[in-house]
C-alpha cells in the first residue's frame, strides 16, 4: 500500500489534534493540576506590596547613604536616624538556618546601630531594616558581602 503525502499530512494533523485534546482533557479533569494564578486575597496582598513600596520610598535617602563596618563585636550600620527603634531581619540566601530577626536601638548621640552578631559568617547577607517615625513607615533592603 502506497501512501500519498496528503494522507500523511492529514494523518499527522489528526494525531497532533488528538494528542493536544488528551492534554486539554487531562488538565481540566485532574485535580492535582488545578493551579490558580492569582491569590484568593489578591487586593490585600497588593495593598501590602504598596505599603512596602511606600516605606521604601520614605527611606530612599537613608538607603542611598547606608554603609556598614564589621568589627569584633558584630555589624555596625551607619548612618541611621538617632534614637530610633529598628527591626532588622537578616537572611542568607544560601543557608536559611542562619536567618535572624532582632530589634535594636541606635544610641542617643550616634547615627549608627551595632548588631552583636558573633555568628556572622562569610558570604552574601541581606538585611531588611524597618522603623516607624511620626507614623510613617521606613524600609531599607540592604545587601552586603562579608
C-alpha positions as CSV (number, residue, x, y, z in Angstrom):
1,X,0.0,0.0,0.0
2,X,1.4,3.3,-1.1
3,X,0.6,6.5,0.9
4,X,0.5,9.8,-0.7
5,X,1.9,12.9,1.0
6,X,-1.6,14.4,1.5
7,X,-2.7,11.3,3.5
8,X,0.5,11.5,5.7
9,X,-0.1,15.3,6.4
10,X,-3.7,14.9,7.3
11,X,-3.0,11.8,9.5
12,X,-0.2,13.8,11.2
13,X,-2.5,16.7,11.9
14,X,-5.2,14.4,13.2
15,X,-2.8,12.7,15.6
16,X,-1.5,16.0,16.8
17,X,-5.0,17.3,17.4
18,X,-5.8,14.0,19.4
19,X,-2.6,14.5,21.4
20,X,-3.4,18.1,22.3
21,X,-7.0,17.1,23.1
22,X,-5.8,14.5,25.5
23,X,-3.8,17.1,27.4
24,X,-6.7,19.6,27.5
25,X,-9.0,16.9,28.9
26,X,-6.4,15.8,31.4
27,X,-5.7,19.4,32.7
28,X,-9.4,20.1,33.1
29,X,-10.2,16.8,34.9
30,X,-7.1,16.1,37.1
31,X,-7.4,18.0,40.5
32,X,-3.7,17.8,41.0
33,X,-3.2,20.1,38.0
34,X,-5.5,22.8,39.2
35,X,-3.5,25.9,39.9
36,X,-4.6,29.4,40.5
37,X,-2.5,32.2,39.0
38,X,-4.0,34.8,41.3
39,X,-4.1,34.5,45.1
40,X,-7.6,34.5,46.7
41,X,-6.8,37.7,48.6
42,X,-5.2,39.5,45.7
43,X,-6.1,43.0,46.7
44,X,-5.0,42.5,50.3
45,X,-1.6,41.3,49.0
46,X,-1.4,44.2,46.6
47,X,-2.0,46.6,49.5
48,X,0.8,45.0,51.4
49,X,3.2,45.5,48.5
50,X,2.1,49.1,48.1
51,X,2.9,49.6,51.8
52,X,6.3,48.1,51.3
53,X,7.0,50.4,48.3
54,X,5.8,53.4,50.2
55,X,8.1,52.6,53.1
56,X,11.0,52.0,50.6
57,X,10.3,55.4,49.1
58,X,10.3,57.1,52.5
59,X,13.7,55.6,53.3
60,X,15.3,56.2,49.9
61,X,17.7,58.9,51.2
62,X,18.8,56.6,54.1
63,X,19.2,53.7,51.7
64,X,21.5,55.5,49.4
65,X,23.8,56.6,52.2
66,X,23.7,53.4,54.3
67,X,27.0,51.7,54.8
68,X,28.4,49.0,57.2
69,X,31.5,48.1,59.1
70,X,32.4,44.8,60.6
71,X,34.0,44.8,64.0
72,X,34.9,42.1,66.5
73,X,31.6,42.8,68.3
74,X,29.4,42.4,65.2
75,X,28.0,44.5,62.4
76,X,27.8,48.3,62.6
77,X,25.3,50.0,60.3
78,X,25.5,53.8,59.7
79,X,24.1,56.4,59.2
80,X,20.7,55.7,60.6
81,X,18.2,58.0,62.4
82,X,19.1,58.8,66.0
83,X,17.1,57.5,69.0
84,X,15.1,55.1,66.8
85,X,13.9,51.5,67.4
86,X,14.7,49.3,64.5
87,X,13.5,45.9,63.4
88,X,16.1,44.0,61.4
89,X,15.6,40.9,59.5
90,X,18.7,39.3,58.2
91,X,18.9,36.3,55.9
92,X,21.5,34.5,53.9
93,X,20.1,33.3,50.6
94,X,22.3,30.2,50.5
95,X,21.5,29.0,54.1
96,X,18.1,29.7,55.7
97,X,19.3,28.2,59.0
98,X,21.4,31.4,59.6
99,X,18.5,33.8,59.3
100,X,18.0,36.2,62.3
101,X,15.5,38.7,63.5
102,X,16.5,41.4,66.0
103,X,15.3,44.6,67.5
104,X,17.8,47.3,68.0
105,X,18.0,51.0,69.1
106,X,20.5,53.5,67.8
107,X,22.4,55.3,70.6
108,X,21.2,58.8,71.6
109,X,24.2,60.6,70.2
110,X,25.1,58.3,67.4
111,X,23.7,57.7,64.0
112,X,24.8,54.1,63.9
113,X,23.4,50.8,65.0
114,X,25.6,47.9,66.3
115,X,24.3,44.4,65.9
116,X,26.1,41.9,68.1
117,X,26.2,39.0,65.7
118,X,29.1,36.7,66.6
119,X,27.8,34.1,64.1
120,X,28.1,36.3,61.0
121,X,29.9,34.1,58.6
122,X,31.5,34.9,55.3
123,X,29.1,35.2,52.4
124,X,26.3,37.3,51.0
125,X,23.9,38.7,53.6
126,X,20.6,40.6,53.0
127,X,19.1,42.8,55.6
128,X,15.7,44.4,55.8
129,X,15.7,47.3,58.2
130,X,12.3,48.8,59.2
131,X,11.3,51.5,61.5
132,X,8.5,54.0,62.0
133,X,8.8,57.7,62.7
134,X,5.9,60.1,63.2
135,X,3.5,57.5,61.8
136,X,5.4,57.0,58.6
137,X,7.0,53.6,57.8
138,X,10.5,53.3,56.6
139,X,12.1,50.2,55.0
140,X,15.7,49.6,53.7
141,X,16.7,46.5,51.9
142,X,20.5,46.3,52.2
143,X,22.8,43.6,50.8
144,X,26.5,43.2,51.8
145,X,29.2,40.6,51.5
146,X,31.4,39.6,54.4
